[in-house]
Amino acid sequence: MNTEFDFGAEGESGIAYVRAVKVDDLPEDMREQAEGQDTLYALHAADGERLAVVRDRALAFVLARQNNMEPVAVH
């Protein structure tokens, strides 16, 4: 799945929320890229802005940390 990531200014820190997202709830263009997945993982900024959608929960946590953010799971 190709997704552009925009995490703001270099060195910016904050909390990133990771939550499971049903593929059926995503826009059509994103559903087409899901390639048979039922669930993806969204990474959100503290203000609720969706920063990224990735295939794997662990990847979402790594992505947050690589961008100087502290990931937190949301149920």
N, C-alpha and C positions, 0 to 999 in steps of 0.2 A: 504494500500500500504506500503510495507516494503522498506525503503530507509535508507542507511547508511549516517550519517552526519559526515563530517570532516570539522570543522571550524577553524582549525589551533591551535596554542598555546593558552592555558588557559589565559584569560585576554587580548587577542589580541582584538583591537577594530578597527572599520572601518565602511564603508557604505555597506549595503547589498541591492541589487536591487531586487524588487519583480515584476514579470511580469506573465501575463496569458500565458499559452502554450496550444495549441490545442493538444489533445491526439494523433490525426492522425500524428502529426509532430514528435512524440517521437519514440525511438527505439522499436522494436516489444516486447521485454521482459517487457518494461514499459507499453506499451499499454495493455498487457494482465493483468497487475495488476491494471489497472484503473477502472475495474469493472463497466462499463457503463457510466463513466464520459466522458463528451465531452471536458472539460477544466480542467487543473490542474494549479498549481502556482509554478513557479520556483524561487528559491532564488539564486542570483548570487553575487559573490564577486566583488569588484571594478574593478578587472582585467578581468572580464567576466567569470571566472570559475564558473560552475554550482555547487552549494553547496548542494542543496536539491530540490526535487520536492514533493509537498504535495497537498492534495485534496482541501484545503480551503485557501483563501486569508488571512483571519485573523490568521490562524495557521502559515502561512509564516512569518507574522509580529511578532508574539509571539516567534517563533523559532529564528529569528534574534536577538530580544532583549534578549532572554535567553543566547545568545552567545556573549553578549556585542557588538552587532552591531546595527547601526542605519538604520532601513529599510526605503527605498524610493520606491515609486511606479513608474513603468515604463510603458508607454502606448504603 
